[in-house]
């Protein structure tokens, strides 16, 4: 950026040479990506979850499971009756 502009094209020696800025890439965190999402997106997700069947929500299954500390026997997880 700070280097002096060349005096002309080295091939055709034309003096109307201009410097252009190349693309720049930068890393964004997940928090930055979420902050830049359209607010309509969150409303669409909430609406989709509200219209979805109850057993399609992962929290539904997690809440129905018996904690490991209260399990009667070792093995496959089981659900509250």
N, C-alpha and C positions, 0 to 999 in steps of 0.2 A: 504494500500500500504506500509506504513512504519512499520507495525507490523512485528515482527520476523517470519520467516518461521517455520512451525511446524517441529519437528524432525523426524516425520514419521507418517504413517497411524495409526490412533487410533484403527482400527479394525484388520488389519492384521500385523501391526507394521513393514511394509516395509519402508525402509529408502529412497526410490527413489520417494519421494513425491514432486510435483512441483505445484506452484501456477499459476493459469491462470487468465487473465483479463476478467471480465464479460462485457457484452454489456453496452454501454453508450448511453443515449438518450439526445439530446439537442434541444432546440427550435430555429427555424429559422424564421426570419421575411419574409414577402411577398417580400420585396425588395431583400433579399438574394436569395430567390427562383428564382426570375426573373433574377437576375444576373448570376445564374448558368444554365439557360436554354441554350440549343444549339442554336447558331445563325441561323441555318437552320430553326428552328421552326418559327422565326419571318418572314423569307422569305416565308415559306409555308402559314402562316396566311395572309400575304399581297397578295399572289397569289390567295388564296381562296376568299378574299374579292374582288379582281379585277375581278374574274370570276363570282361572285355572281350577281344576278339581283339587280338593283338600289334600289328597294323598300324593300330589305331584310336588309339593313343597318339601324340601329336604328336612326342614325343622320339624315337620309333622312326624316323620319317622324317628328323628332323634329324641323328641319328647316322649314318644311311646316306648322307647327302649328302657330296660332296667339297667341302672348303673352297675358297673362291674363290682363295686364294693358291696352291693346288696344281692348279688347273684347267688343262687343256692348251689349251683354246680358249675364247674369249668366247662368250656366248650363254646358252641355257637351262641351268639347273642340271641336273646329272646325278648319278646314284647310283653308289656303289661296286658292283662286280660281286661 
